[in-house]
Amino acid sequence: MTLIVCLDACETDHEAATDEREPEIRVEKVLSVRRELGEGRYYVAEKLDVIVDRLLEDLLQDNRCKDDSRR
């Protein structure tokens, strides 16, 4: 699911896909970030390290699960 689709779904209060792998969309958080971005108070650079770390953890976890299922 793309970011734009997620944000559109949040705005319309539409439920996210029911796929077990889809993360829960935290509507309040998305709207808060959008508001902060619009006000110039949300700084992506400060959060980039955290985002990259989380993405890498997710990728590593996915690879471990795939490796385990092949055995």
All heavy atoms as TSV, in Angstrom:
chain	resi	resn	atom	element	x	y	z
A	1	MET	N	N	0.853	-1.170	0.000
A	1	MET	CA	C	0.000	0.000	0.000
A	1	MET	C	C	0.900	1.234	0.000
A	1	MET	O	O	1.813	1.323	0.789
A	1	MET	CB	C	-0.892	-0.029	1.241
A	1	MET	CG	C	-1.834	1.133	1.323
A	1	MET	SD	S	-2.896	1.045	2.762
A	1	MET	CE	C	-3.994	-0.251	2.293
A	2	THR	N	N	0.644	2.164	-0.862
A	2	THR	CA	C	1.483	3.343	-0.943
A	2	THR	C	C	1.102	4.346	0.127
A	2	THR	O	O	-0.004	4.315	0.665
A	2	THR	CB	C	1.359	4.017	-2.317
A	2	THR	OG1	O	0.045	4.523	-2.446
A	2	THR	CG2	C	1.698	3.072	-3.440
A	3	LEU	N	N	2.016	5.263	0.399
A	3	LEU	CA	C	1.781	6.280	1.416
A	3	LEU	C	C	0.566	7.118	1.068
A	3	LEU	O	O	-0.255	7.419	1.919
A	3	LEU	CB	C	3.022	7.160	1.559
A	3	LEU	CG	C	2.929	8.295	2.561
A	3	LEU	CD1	C	2.639	7.743	3.942
A	3	LEU	CD2	C	4.200	9.099	2.565
A	4	ILE	N	N	0.424	7.492	-0.199
A	4	ILE	CA	C	-0.707	8.325	-0.603
A	4	ILE	C	C	-2.016	7.594	-0.354
A	4	ILE	O	O	-2.967	8.174	0.152
A	4	ILE	CB	C	-0.578	8.743	-2.082
A	4	ILE	CG1	C	0.623	9.675	-2.229
A	4	ILE	CG2	C	-1.845	9.412	-2.582
A	4	ILE	CD1	C	1.009	9.979	-3.650
A	5	VAL	N	N	-2.050	6.321	-0.670
A	5	VAL	CA	C	-3.263	5.541	-0.430
A	5	VAL	C	C	-3.557	5.495	1.059
A	5	VAL	O	O	-4.700	5.657	1.481
A	5	VAL	CB	C	-3.137	4.121	-1.014
A	5	VAL	CG1	C	-4.304	3.264	-0.579
A	5	VAL	CG2	C	-3.032	4.187	-2.523
A	6	CYS	N	N	-2.525	5.306	1.883
A	6	CYS	CA	C	-2.722	5.270	3.335
A	6	CYS	C	C	-3.283	6.590	3.837
A	6	CYS	O	O	-4.209	6.622	4.635
A	6	CYS	CB	C	-1.408	4.994	4.056
A	6	CYS	SG	S	-0.817	3.318	3.871
A	7	LEU	N	N	-2.717	7.689	3.366
A	7	LEU	CA	C	-3.174	8.994	3.817
A	7	LEU	C	C	-4.593	9.266	3.345
A	7	LEU	O	O	-5.408	9.798	4.096
A	7	LEU	CB	C	-2.222	10.089	3.323
A	7	LEU	CG	C	-0.821	10.029	3.922
A	7	LEU	CD1	C	0.052	11.101	3.290
A	7	LEU	CD2	C	-0.848	10.182	5.424
A	8	ASP	N	N	-4.901	8.902	2.112
A	8	ASP	CA	C	-6.261	9.073	1.620
A	8	ASP	C	C	-7.233	8.247	2.442
A	8	ASP	O	O	-8.320	8.703	2.777
A	8	ASP	CB	C	-6.370	8.683	0.147
A	8	ASP	CG	C	-5.711	9.707	-0.767
A	8	ASP	OD1	O	-5.460	10.841	-0.313
A	8	ASP	OD2	O	-5.448	9.366	-1.931
A	9	ALA	N	N	-6.834	7.042	2.778
A	9	ALA	CA	C	-7.698	6.172	3.578
A	9	ALA	C	C	-7.932	6.781	4.945
A	9	ALA	O	O	-9.037	6.717	5.478
A	9	ALA	CB	C	-7.073	4.786	3.708
A	10	CYS	N	N	-6.911	7.394	5.518
A	10	CYS	CA	C	-7.054	8.024	6.824
A	10	CYS	C	C	-8.022	9.192	6.758
A	10	CYS	O	O	-8.841	9.378	7.645
A	10	CYS	CB	C	-5.704	8.524	7.338
A	10	CYS	SG	S	-4.590	7.209	7.774
A	11	GLU	N	N	-7.913	9.987	5.712
A	11	GLU	CA	C	-8.775	11.160	5.597
A	11	GLU	C	C	-10.230	10.783	5.444
A	11	GLU	O	O	-11.110	11.454	5.944
A	11	GLU	CB	C	-8.350	12.011	4.404
A	11	GLU	CG	C	-7.120	12.827	4.667
A	11	GLU	CD	C	-6.790	13.742	3.518
A	11	GLU	OE1	O	-7.334	13.540	2.404
A	11	GLU	OE2	O	-5.995	14.651	3.730
A	12	THR	N	N	-10.496	9.718	4.748
A	12	THR	CA	C	-11.882	9.327	4.512
A	12	THR	C	C	-12.378	8.332	5.548
A	12	THR	O	O	-13.491	7.838	5.454
A	12	THR	CB	C	-12.036	8.708	3.115
A	12	THR	OG1	O	-11.210	7.545	3.035
A	12	THR	CG2	C	-11.660	9.696	2.030
A	13	ASP	N	N	-11.536	8.045	6.530
A	13	ASP	CA	C	-11.875	7.084	7.577
A	13	ASP	C	C	-12.176	5.713	6.988
A	13	ASP	O	O	-12.949	4.935	7.512
A	13	ASP	CB	C	-13.046	7.578	8.420
A	13	ASP	CG	C	-13.080	6.892	9.774
A	13	ASP	OD1	O	-12.017	6.453	10.252
A	13	ASP	OD2	O	-14.170	6.796	10.361
A	14	HIS	N	N	-11.526	5.418	5.886
A	14	HIS	CA	C	-11.666	4.144	5.197
A	14	HIS	C	C	-10.749	3.137	5.877
A	14	HIS	O	O	-9.647	3.465	6.263
A	14	HIS	CB	C	-11.271	4.338	3.728
A	14	HIS	CG	C	-11.451	3.114	2.906
A	14	HIS	ND1	N	-10.466	2.185	2.757
A	14	HIS	CD2	C	-12.503	2.682	2.186
A	14	HIS	CE1	C	-10.901	1.216	1.981
A	14	HIS	NE2	N	-12.125	1.507	1.622
A	15	GLU	N	N	-11.200	1.916	6.019
A	15	GLU	CA	C	-10.358	0.910	6.661
A	15	GLU	C	C	-9.238	0.471	5.745
A	15	GLU	O	O	-9.401	0.368	4.535
A	15	GLU	CB	C	-11.196	-0.297	7.063
A	15	GLU	CG	C	-12.104	0.003	8.228
A	15	GLU	CD	C	-12.640	-1.265	8.825
A	15	GLU	OE1	O	-12.002	-2.322	8.674
A	15	GLU	OE2	O	-13.704	-1.200	9.427
A	16	ALA	N	N	-8.080	0.176	6.353
A	16	ALA	CA	C	-6.922	-0.320	5.595
A	16	ALA	C	C	-7.198	-1.753	5.156
A	16	ALA	O	O	-8.108	-2.415	5.646
A	16	ALA	CB	C	-5.680	-0.272	6.470
A	17	ALA	N	N	-6.398	-2.216	4.222
A	17	ALA	CA	C	-6.536	-3.593	3.751
A	17	ALA	C	C	-6.431	-4.552	4.925
A	17	ALA	O	O	-5.747	-4.283	5.905
A	17	ALA	CB	C	-5.456	-3.884	2.721
A	18	THR	N	N	-7.078	-5.687	4.838
A	18	THR	CA	C	-7.113	-6.620	5.955
A	18	THR	C	C	-5.959	-7.612	5.935
A	18	THR	O	O	-5.911	-8.505	6.765
A	18	THR	CB	C	-8.451	-7.391	5.954
A	18	THR	OG1	O	-8.579	-8.050	4.702
A	18	THR	CG2	C	-9.615	-6.451	6.180
A	19	ASP	N	N	-5.047	-7.445	5.010
A	19	ASP	CA	C	-3.876	-8.311	4.943
A	19	ASP	C	C	-3.148	-8.267	6.287
A	19	ASP	O	O	-2.926	-7.197	6.844
A	19	ASP	CB	C	-2.951	-7.833	3.821
A	19	ASP	CG	C	-1.751	-8.729	3.620
A	19	ASP	OD1	O	-1.567	-9.696	4.391
A	19	ASP	OD2	O	-0.978	-8.465	2.687
A	20	GLU	N	N	-2.799	-9.414	6.827
A	20	GLU	CA	C	-2.130	-9.482	8.129
A	20	GLU	C	C	-0.824	-8.706	8.153
A	20	GLU	O	O	-0.402	-8.231	9.184
A	20	GLU	CB	C	-1.851	-10.939	8.499
A	20	GLU	CG	C	-3.095	-11.724	8.815
A	20	GLU	CD	C	-2.764	-13.170	9.122
A	20	GLU	OE1	O	-1.586	-13.494	9.329
A	20	GLU	OE2	O	-3.702	-13.975	9.160
A	21	ARG	N	N	-0.181	-8.552	7.015
A	21	ARG	CA	C	1.109	-7.873	6.965
A	21	ARG	C	C	0.975	-6.354	6.918
A	21	ARG	O	O	1.939	-5.653	7.077
A	21	ARG	CB	C	1.909	-8.349	5.761
A	21	ARG	CG	C	2.303	-9.807	5.851
A	21	ARG	CD	C	3.094	-10.227	4.642
A	21	ARG	NE	N	4.099	-9.240	4.324
A	21	ARG	CZ	C	5.403	-9.354	4.578
A	21	ARG	NH1	N	5.830	-10.434	5.166
A	21	ARG	NH2	N	6.245	-8.422	4.250
A	22	GLU	N	N	-0.220	-5.849	6.687
A	22	GLU	CA	C	-0.424	-4.410	6.609
A	22	GLU	C	C	-0.356	-3.815	8.018
A	22	GLU	O	O	-1.005	-4.305	8.930
A	22	GLU	CB	C	-1.780	-4.079	5.986
A	22	GLU	CG	C	-1.869	-4.403	4.530
A	22	GLU	CD	C	-0.959	-3.542	3.672
A	22	GLU	OE1	O	-0.775	-2.356	3.991
A	22	GLU	OE2	O	-0.437	-4.071	2.692
A	23	PRO	N	N	0.424	-2.744	8.176
A	23	PRO	CA	C	0.496	-2.116	9.495
A	23	PRO	C	C	-0.804	-1.374	9.802
A	23	PRO	O	O	-1.528	-0.966	8.899
A	23	PRO	CB	C	1.653	-1.133	9.349
A	23	PRO	CG	C	1.711	-0.831	7.905
A	23	PRO	CD	C	1.271	-2.101	7.208
A	24	GLU	N	N	-1.081	-1.230	11.078
A	24	GLU	CA	C	-2.239	-0.468	11.502
A	24	GLU	C	C	-1.985	1.005	11.192
A	24	GLU	O	O	-0.904	1.526	11.448
A	24	GLU	CB	C	-2.448	-0.648	12.998
A	24	GLU	CG	C	-3.558	0.184	13.564
A	24	GLU	CD	C	-3.662	0.047	15.064
A	24	GLU	OE1	O	-3.153	-0.946	15.615
A	24	GLU	OE2	O	-4.240	0.944	15.668
A	25	ILE	N	N	-2.955	1.674	10.634
A	25	ILE	CA	C	-2.820	3.100	10.332
A	25	ILE	C	C	-3.330	3.872	11.537
A	25	ILE	O	O	-4.476	3.717	11.945
A	25	ILE	CB	C	-3.619	3.481	9.076
A	25	ILE	CG1	C	-3.074	2.732	7.869
A	25	ILE	CG2	C	-3.572	4.986	8.854
A	25	ILE	CD1	C	-3.907	2.896	6.632
A	26	ARG	N	N	-2.453	4.676	12.106
A	26	ARG	CA	C	-2.835	5.489	13.257
A	26	ARG	C	C	-3.286	6.853	12.740
A	26	ARG	O	O	-2.483	7.752	12.511
A	26	ARG	CB	C	-1.663	5.606	14.220
A	26	ARG	CG	C	-1.254	4.238	14.742
A	26	ARG	CD	C	-0.142	4.231	15.718
A	26	ARG	NE	N	0.662	5.429	15.748
A	26	ARG	CZ	C	1.840	5.514	16.338
A	26	ARG	NH1	N	2.342	4.467	16.927
A	26	ARG	NH2	N	2.509	6.636	16.330
A	27	VAL	N	N	-4.582	6.987	12.571
A	27	VAL	CA	C	-5.170	8.166	11.952
A	27	VAL	C	C	-4.755	9.440	12.676
A	27	VAL	O	O	-4.364	10.424	12.045
A	27	VAL	CB	C	-6.714	8.040	11.907
A	27	VAL	CG1	C	-7.350	9.302	11.349
A	27	VAL	CG2	C	-7.120	6.827	11.104
A	28	GLU	N	N	-4.823	9.426	13.997
A	28	GLU	CA	C	-4.473	10.623	14.761
A	28	GLU	C	C	-3.023	11.030	14.507
A	28	GLU	O	O	-2.716	12.211	14.366
A	28	GLU	CB	C	-4.690	10.412	16.266
A	28	GLU	CG	C	-6.128	10.180	16.659
A	28	GLU	CD	C	-6.557	8.732	16.475
A	28	GLU	OE1	O	-5.694	7.827	16.356
A	28	GLU	OE2	O	-7.779	8.501	16.434
A	29	LYS	N	N	-2.136	10.054	14.431
A	29	LYS	CA	C	-0.719	10.331	14.194
A	29	LYS	C	C	-0.508	10.918	12.801
A	29	LYS	O	O	0.231	11.894	12.631
A	29	LYS	CB	C	0.099	9.044	14.363
A	29	LYS	CG	C	1.575	9.199	14.166
A	29	LYS	CD	C	2.189	10.042	15.271
A	29	LYS	CE	C	3.700	10.058	15.137
A	29	LYS	NZ	N	4.315	10.907	16.128
A	30	VAL	N	N	-1.148	10.338	11.798
A	30	VAL	CA	C	-1.017	10.824	10.428
A	30	VAL	C	C	-1.501	12.268	10.338
A	30	VAL	O	O	-0.832	13.130	9.764
A	30	VAL	CB	C	-1.795	9.929	9.437
A	30	VAL	CG1	C	-1.845	10.559	8.056
A	30	VAL	CG2	C	-1.175	8.544	9.374
A	31	LEU	N	N	-2.646	12.541	10.917
A	31	LEU	CA	C	-3.190	13.893	10.865
A	31	LEU	C	C	-2.310	14.875	11.630
A	31	LEU	O	O	-2.120	16.022	11.204
A	31	LEU	CB	C	-4.627	13.907	11.403
A	31	LEU	CG	C	-5.626	13.106	10.578
A	31	LEU	CD1	C	-6.995	13.104	11.255
A	31	LEU	CD2	C	-5.719	13.624	9.160
A	32	SER	N	N	-1.745	14.433	12.749
A	32	SER	CA	C	-0.844	15.283	13.528
A	32	SER	C	C	0.411	15.638	12.728
A	32	SER	O	O	0.841	16.796	12.702
A	32	SER	CB	C	-0.453	14.571	14.826
A	32	SER	OG	O	0.546	15.276	15.496
A	33	VAL	N	N	0.992	14.647	12.073
A	33	VAL	CA	C	2.198	14.879	11.261
A	33	VAL	C	C	1.869	15.814	10.108
A	33	VAL	O	O	2.634	16.741	9.810
A	33	VAL	CB	C	2.789	13.547	10.767
A	33	VAL	CG1	C	3.864	13.783	9.719
A	33	VAL	CG2	C	3.354	12.750	11.934
A	34	ARG	N	N	0.745	15.595	9.457
A	34	ARG	CA	C	0.349	16.482	8.362
A	34	ARG	C	C	0.216	17.932	8.849
A	34	ARG	O	O	0.645	18.863	8.181
A	34	ARG	CB	C	-0.974	16.041	7.765
A	34	ARG	CG	C	-0.868	14.879	6.847
A	34	ARG	CD	C	-2.222	14.584	6.289
A	34	ARG	NE	N	-2.068	13.996	4.977
A	34	ARG	CZ	C	-3.052	13.854	4.126
A	34	ARG	NH1	N	-4.254	14.280	4.426
A	34	ARG	NH2	N	-2.834	13.302	2.957
A	35	ARG	N	N	-0.391	18.106	10.012
A	35	ARG	CA	C	-0.576	19.440	10.570
A	35	ARG	C	C	0.787	20.086	10.863
A	35	ARG	O	O	1.028	21.237	10.509
A	35	ARG	CB	C	-1.417	19.350	11.840
A	35	ARG	CG	C	-1.854	20.668	12.414
A	35	ARG	CD	C	-2.848	20.542	13.581
A	35	ARG	NE	N	-2.712	19.350	14.402
A	35	ARG	CZ	C	-3.494	18.256	14.321
A	35	ARG	NH1	N	-4.457	18.197	13.431
A	35	ARG	NH2	N	-3.307	17.229	15.109
A	36	GLU	N	N	1.681	19.313	11.494
A	36	GLU	CA	C	3.021	19.825	11.804
A	36	GLU	C	C	3.802	20.169	10.541
A	36	GLU	O	O	4.508	21.178	10.507
A	36	GLU	CB	C	3.794	18.817	12.646
A	36	GLU	CG	C	3.267	18.692	14.060
A	36	GLU	CD	C	4.025	17.661	14.870
A	36	GLU	OE1	O	5.227	17.463	14.627
A	36	GLU	OE2	O	3.402	17.047	15.753
A	37	LEU	N	N	3.678	19.344	9.506
A	37	LEU	CA	C	4.339	19.640	8.234
A	37	LEU	C	C	3.836	20.959	7.665
A	37	LEU	O	O	4.615	21.797	7.203
A	37	LEU	CB	C	4.102	18.518	7.223
A	37	LEU	CG	C	4.974	17.281	7.371
A	37	LEU	CD1	C	4.423	16.145	6.519
A	37	LEU	CD2	C	6.411	17.583	7.001
A	38	GLY	N	N	2.535	21.148	7.696
A	38	GLY	CA	C	1.939	22.371	7.181
A	38	GLY	C	C	2.367	23.606	7.952
A	38	GLY	O	O	2.477	24.697	7.398
A	39	GLU	N	N	2.618	23.435	9.242
A	39	GLU	CA	C	3.033	24.553	10.097
A	39	GLU	C	C	4.546	24.725	10.120
A	39	GLU	O	O	5.052	25.635	10.761
A	39	GLU	CB	C	2.517	24.327	11.520
A	39	GLU	CG	C	1.004	24.326	11.614
A	39	GLU	CD	C	0.499	23.867	12.967
A	39	GLU	OE1	O	1.307	23.436	13.819
A	39	GLU	OE2	O	-0.731	23.917	13.179
A	40	GLY	N	N	5.265	23.824	9.433
A	40	GLY	CA	C	6.724	23.916	9.415
A	40	GLY	C	C	7.380	23.483	10.712
A	40	GLY	O	O	8.511	23.867	11.010
A	41	ARG	N	N	6.683	22.668	11.496
A	41	ARG	CA	C	7.215	22.225	12.783
A	41	ARG	C	C	7.672	20.764	12.788
A	41	ARG	O	O	8.140	20.259	13.791
A	41	ARG	CB	C	6.170	22.390	13.889
A	41	ARG	CG	C	5.760	23.820	14.125
A	41	ARG	CD	C	4.816	23.983	15.309
A	41	ARG	NE	N	3.605	23.182	15.148
A	41	ARG	CZ	C	3.215	22.239	16.000
A	41	ARG	NH1	N	3.920	21.946	17.063
A	41	ARG	NH2	N	2.101	21.571	15.800
A	42	TYR	N	N	7.516	20.063	11.698
A	42	TYR	CA	C	7.892	18.646	11.631
A	42	TYR	C	C	9.171	18.533	10.819
A	42	TYR	O	O	9.212	18.909	9.653
A	42	TYR	CB	C	6.782	17.829	10.961
A	42	TYR	CG	C	6.988	16.337	11.045
A	42	TYR	CD1	C	6.510	15.615	12.123
A	42	TYR	CD2	C	7.661	15.650	10.044
A	42	TYR	CE1	C	6.681	14.249	12.192
A	42	TYR	CE2	C	7.840	14.280	10.109
A	42	TYR	CZ	C	7.350	13.590	11.194
A	42	TYR	OH	O	7.531	12.242	11.263
A	43	TYR	N	N	10.214	18.053	11.449
A	43	TYR	CA	C	11.519	17.988	10.799
A	43	TYR	C	C	11.877	16.541	10.513
A	43	TYR	O	O	12.178	15.772	11.423
A	43	TYR	CB	C	12.573	18.661	11.670
A	43	TYR	CG	C	12.224	20.097	11.948
A	43	TYR	CD1	C	11.687	20.479	13.166
A	43	TYR	CD2	C	12.388	21.063	10.969
A	43	TYR	CE1	C	11.341	21.794	13.407
A	43	TYR	CE2	C	12.043	22.382	11.194
A	43	TYR	CZ	C	11.522	22.741	12.414
A	43	TYR	OH	O	11.170	24.043	12.647
A	44	VAL	N	N	11.819	16.192	9.251
A	44	VAL	CA	C	12.053	14.821	8.822
A	44	VAL	C	C	13.491	14.393	9.113
A	44	VAL	O	O	13.733	13.257	9.518
A	44	VAL	CB	C	11.722	14.663	7.319
A	44	VAL	CG1	C	12.059	13.277	6.835
A	44	VAL	CG2	C	10.265	15.000	7.060
A	45	ALA	N	N	14.446	15.293	8.943
A	45	ALA	CA	C	15.856	14.948	9.128
A	45	ALA	C	C	16.111	14.388	10.528
A	45	ALA	O	O	16.896	13.448	10.689
A	45	ALA	CB	C	16.733	16.171	8.880
A	46	GLU	N	N	15.443	14.931	11.521
A	46	GLU	CA	C	15.630	14.449	12.893
A	46	GLU	C	C	15.104	13.030	13.079
A	46	GLU	O	O	15.571	12.291	13.927
A	46	GLU	CB	C	14.915	15.383	13.874
A	46	GLU	CG	C	15.506	16.768	13.934
A	46	GLU	CD	C	14.696	17.691	14.830
A	46	GLU	OE1	O	13.676	17.246	15.385
A	46	GLU	OE2	O	15.099	18.855	14.954
A	47	LYS	N	N	14.137	12.650	12.308
A	47	LYS	CA	C	13.497	11.339	12.466
A	47	LYS	C	C	14.016	10.304	11.480
A	47	LYS	O	O	13.682	9.134	11.570
A	47	LYS	CB	C	11.987	11.499	12.314
A	47	LYS	CG	C	11.399	12.405	13.396
A	47	LYS	CD	C	10.005	12.796	13.066
A	47	LYS	CE	C	9.299	13.657	14.053
A	47	LYS	NZ	N	10.002	14.521	14.916
A	48	LEU	N	N	14.854	10.727	10.555
A	48	LEU	CA	C	15.304	9.840	9.495
A	48	LEU	C	C	16.056	8.623	10.027
A	48	LEU	O	O	15.824	7.502	9.558
A	48	LEU	CB	C	16.172	10.611	8.494
A	48	LEU	CG	C	16.495	9.887	7.199
A	48	LEU	CD1	C	15.228	9.453	6.486
A	48	LEU	CD2	C	17.323	10.783	6.292
A	49	ASP	N	N	16.927	8.796	10.996
A	49	ASP	CA	C	17.665	7.656	11.558
A	49	ASP	C	C	16.716	6.619	12.151
A	49	ASP	O	O	16.905	5.415	11.968
A	49	ASP	CB	C	18.652	8.117	12.628
A	49	ASP	CG	C	19.861	8.818	12.047
A	49	ASP	OD1	O	20.153	8.608	10.853
A	49	ASP	OD2	O	20.522	9.577	12.787
A	50	VAL	N	N	15.715	7.072	12.861
A	50	VAL	CA	C	14.743	6.153	13.464
A	50	VAL	C	C	13.979	5.410	12.375
A	50	VAL	O	O	13.781	4.197	12.455
A	50	VAL	CB	C	13.768	6.925	14.382
A	50	VAL	CG1	C	12.660	6.014	14.892
A	50	VAL	CG2	C	14.511	7.571	15.533
A	51	ILE	N	N	13.578	6.135	11.346
A	51	ILE	CA	C	12.827	5.531	10.249
A	51	ILE	C	C	13.656	4.461	9.554
A	51	ILE	O	O	13.179	3.346	9.304
A	51	ILE	CB	C	12.380	6.615	9.246
A	51	ILE	CG1	C	11.358	7.535	9.906
A	51	ILE	CG2	C	11.818	5.989	7.983
A	51	ILE	CD1	C	11.090	8.807	9.132
A	52	VAL	N	N	14.905	4.787	9.255
A	52	VAL	CA	C	15.789	3.834	8.569
A	52	VAL	C	C	16.016	2.606	9.443
A	52	VAL	O	O	15.957	1.468	8.957
A	52	VAL	CB	C	17.121	4.503	8.174
A	52	VAL	CG1	C	18.121	3.479	7.694
A	52	VAL	CG2	C	16.886	5.561	7.114
A	53	ASP	N	N	16.247	2.809	10.739
A	53	ASP	CA	C	16.445	1.674	11.649
A	53	ASP	C	C	15.223	0.757	11.658
A	53	ASP	O	O	15.356	-0.468	11.605
A	53	ASP	CB	C	16.727	2.162	13.071
A	53	ASP	CG	C	18.123	2.730	13.229
A	53	ASP	OD1	O	18.981	2.485	12.351
A	53	ASP	OD2	O	18.369	3.421	14.237
A	54	ARG	N	N	14.046	1.334	11.728
A	54	ARG	CA	C	12.819	0.525	11.749
A	54	ARG	C	C	12.622	-0.236	10.446
A	54	ARG	O	O	12.221	-1.398	10.453
A	54	ARG	CB	C	11.607	1.399	12.040
A	54	ARG	CG	C	11.570	1.874	13.463
A	54	ARG	CD	C	10.358	2.707	13.725
A	54	ARG	NE	N	10.367	3.208	15.089
A	54	ARG	CZ	C	9.501	4.081	15.561
A	54	ARG	NH1	N	8.541	4.547	14.780
A	54	ARG	NH2	N	9.587	4.489	16.804
A	55	LEU	N	N	12.902	0.427	9.330
A	55	LEU	CA	C	12.784	-0.250	8.037
A	55	LEU	C	C	13.752	-1.422	7.933
A	55	LEU	O	O	13.383	-2.511	7.478
A	55	LEU	CB	C	13.026	0.728	6.892
A	55	LEU	CG	C	11.919	1.728	6.619
A	55	LEU	CD1	C	12.390	2.783	5.615
A	55	LEU	CD2	C	10.672	1.035	6.109
A	56	LEU	N	N	14.986	-1.199	8.367
A	56	LEU	CA	C	15.980	-2.280	8.323
A	56	LEU	C	C	15.568	-3.435	9.231
A	56	LEU	O	O	15.703	-4.600	8.847
A	56	LEU	CB	C	17.354	-1.753	8.722
A	56	LEU	CG	C	18.019	-0.837	7.696
A	56	LEU	CD1	C	19.296	-0.228	8.272
A	56	LEU	CD2	C	18.315	-1.576	6.409
A	57	GLU	N	N	15.059	-3.125	10.412
A	57	GLU	CA	C	14.593	-4.181	11.316
A	57	GLU	C	C	13.468	-4.985	10.669
A	57	GLU	O	O	13.455	-6.216	10.746
A	57	GLU	CB	C	14.106	-3.576	12.630
A	57	GLU	CG	C	15.222	-3.087	13.518
A	57	GLU	CD	C	14.705	-2.381	14.759
A	57	GLU	OE1	O	13.497	-2.500	15.074
A	57	GLU	OE2	O	15.507	-1.709	15.412
A	58	ASP	N	N	12.531	-4.294	10.036
A	58	ASP	CA	C	11.426	-4.983	9.362
A	58	ASP	C	C	11.934	-5.874	8.238
A	58	ASP	O	O	11.481	-7.012	8.079
A	58	ASP	CB	C	10.418	-3.986	8.798
A	58	ASP	CG	C	9.541	-3.363	9.863
A	58	ASP	OD1	O	9.556	-3.847	11.016
A	58	ASP	OD2	O	8.844	-2.386	9.546
A	59	LEU	N	N	12.873	-5.362	7.454
A	59	LEU	CA	C	13.428	-6.155	6.352
A	59	LEU	C	C	14.164	-7.381	6.869
A	59	LEU	O	O	14.023	-8.479	6.324
A	59	LEU	CB	C	14.364	-5.304	5.493
A	59	LEU	CG	C	13.687	-4.229	4.652
A	59	LEU	CD1	C	14.733	-3.320	4.019
A	59	LEU	CD2	C	12.804	-4.852	3.594
A	60	LEU	N	N	14.948	-7.195	7.917
A	60	LEU	CA	C	15.669	-8.329	8.498
A	60	LEU	C	C	14.696	-9.355	9.060
A	60	LEU	O	O	14.895	-10.561	8.896
A	60	LEU	CB	C	16.630	-7.857	9.585
A	60	LEU	CG	C	17.847	-7.079	9.091
A	60	LEU	CD1	C	18.613	-6.482	10.275
A	60	LEU	CD2	C	18.757	-7.966	8.263
A	61	GLN	N	N	13.648	-8.891	9.703
A	61	GLN	CA	C	12.640	-9.797	10.260
A	61	GLN	C	C	11.959	-10.577	9.137
A	61	GLN	O	O	11.760	-11.775	9.247
A	61	GLN	CB	C	11.602	-9.016	11.064
A	61	GLN	CG	C	10.538	-9.886	11.692
A	61	GLN	CD	C	11.098	-10.815	12.744
A	61	GLN	OE1	O	12.071	-10.493	13.410
A	61	GLN	NE2	N	10.498	-11.965	12.898
A	62	ASP	N	N	11.604	-9.894	8.056
A	62	ASP	CA	C	10.974	-10.566	6.914
A	62	ASP	C	C	11.895	-11.635	6.346
A	62	ASP	O	O	11.461	-12.728	6.017
A	62	ASP	CB	C	10.617	-9.570	5.816
A	62	ASP	CG	C	9.394	-8.745	6.162
A	62	ASP	OD1	O	8.693	-9.085	7.137
A	62	ASP	OD2	O	9.143	-7.753	5.447
A	63	ASN	N	N	13.178	-11.322	6.218
A	63	ASN	CA	C	14.129	-12.290	5.675
A	63	ASN	C	C	14.278	-13.486	6.592
A	63	ASN	O	O	14.382	-14.617	6.137
A	63	ASN	CB	C	15.487	-11.637	5.423
A	63	ASN	CG	C	15.477	-10.784	4.170
A	63	ASN	OD1	O	14.682	-10.989	3.278
A	63	ASN	ND2	N	16.367	-9.824	4.117
A	64	ARG	N	N	14.278	-13.254	7.906
A	64	ARG	CA	C	14.376	-14.371	8.856
A	64	ARG	C	C	13.156	-15.266	8.748
A	64	ARG	O	O	13.274	-16.485	8.786
A	64	ARG	CB	C	14.516	-13.837	10.279
A	64	ARG	CG	C	15.945	-13.466	10.604
A	64	ARG	CD	C	16.082	-13.048	12.031
A	64	ARG	NE	N	16.528	-11.670	11.939
A	64	ARG	CZ	C	16.246	-10.710	12.776
A	64	ARG	NH1	N	15.508	-10.949	13.819
A	64	ARG	NH2	N	16.697	-9.505	12.601
A	65	CYS	N	N	11.988	-14.680	8.597
A	65	CYS	CA	C	10.770	-15.473	8.478
A	65	CYS	C	C	10.791	-16.292	7.184
A	65	CYS	O	O	10.393	-17.441	7.185
A	65	CYS	CB	C	9.532	-14.549	8.477
A	65	CYS	SG	S	9.222	-13.791	10.074
A	66	LYS	N	N	11.240	-15.693	6.114
A	66	LYS	CA	C	11.315	-16.407	4.837
A	66	LYS	C	C	12.309	-17.551	4.929
A	66	LYS	O	O	12.076	-18.641	4.431
A	66	LYS	CB	C	11.686	-15.463	3.715
A	66	LYS	CG	C	10.599	-14.513	3.343
A	66	LYS	CD	C	11.036	-13.548	2.279
A	66	LYS	CE	C	9.962	-12.512	2.005
A	66	LYS	NZ	N	10.413	-11.489	1.062
A	67	ASP	N	N	13.467	-17.295	5.565
A	67	ASP	CA	C	14.476	-18.342	5.721
A	67	ASP	C	C	13.938	-19.482	6.569
A	67	ASP	O	O	14.180	-20.650	6.269
A	67	ASP	CB	C	15.752	-17.770	6.365
A	67	ASP	CG	C	16.528	-16.873	5.436
A	67	ASP	OD1	O	16.270	-16.911	4.213
A	67	ASP	OD2	O	17.381	-16.108	5.924
A	68	ASP	N	N	13.217	-19.164	7.632
A	68	ASP	CA	C	12.647	-20.206	8.499
A	68	ASP	C	C	11.604	-21.041	7.765
A	68	ASP	O	O	11.507	-22.245	7.971
A	68	ASP	CB	C	12.008	-19.576	9.748
A	68	ASP	CG	C	13.050	-19.015	10.695
A	68	ASP	OD1	O	14.255	-19.357	10.549
A	68	ASP	OD2	O	12.676	-18.225	11.589
A	69	SER	N	N	10.831	-20.420	6.890
A	69	SER	CA	C	9.771	-21.148	6.201
A	69	SER	C	C	10.329	-22.069	5.113
A	69	SER	O	O	9.678	-23.009	4.687
A	69	SER	CB	C	8.763	-20.174	5.596
A	69	SER	OG	O	9.369	-19.424	4.566
A	70	ARG	N	N	11.539	-21.819	4.682
A	70	ARG	CA	C	12.163	-22.652	3.634
A	70	ARG	C	C	12.728	-23.951	4.216
A	70	ARG	O	O	13.017	-24.870	3.489
A	70	ARG	CB	C	13.277	-21.883	2.953
A	70	ARG	CG	C	12.771	-20.753	2.100
A	70	ARG	CD	C	13.892	-20.015	1.448
A	70	ARG	NE	N	13.383	-18.828	0.777
A	70	ARG	CZ	C	14.103	-17.801	0.447
A	70	ARG	NH1	N	15.402	-17.776	0.727
A	70	ARG	NH2	N	13.574	-16.760	-0.146
A	71	ARG	N	N	12.863	-23.993	5.505
A	71	ARG	CA	C	13.470	-25.182	6.144
A	71	ARG	C	C	12.500	-26.284	6.333
A	71	ARG	O	O	11.383	-26.266	6.403
A	71	ARG	CB	C	14.073	-24.805	7.497
A	71	ARG	CG	C	15.231	-23.875	7.318
A	71	ARG	CD	C	15.789	-23.483	8.656
A	71	ARG	NE	N	16.784	-22.445	8.406
A	71	ARG	CZ	C	17.418	-21.815	9.324
A	71	ARG	NH1	N	17.198	-22.083	10.583
A	71	ARG	NH2	N	18.295	-20.900	9.054
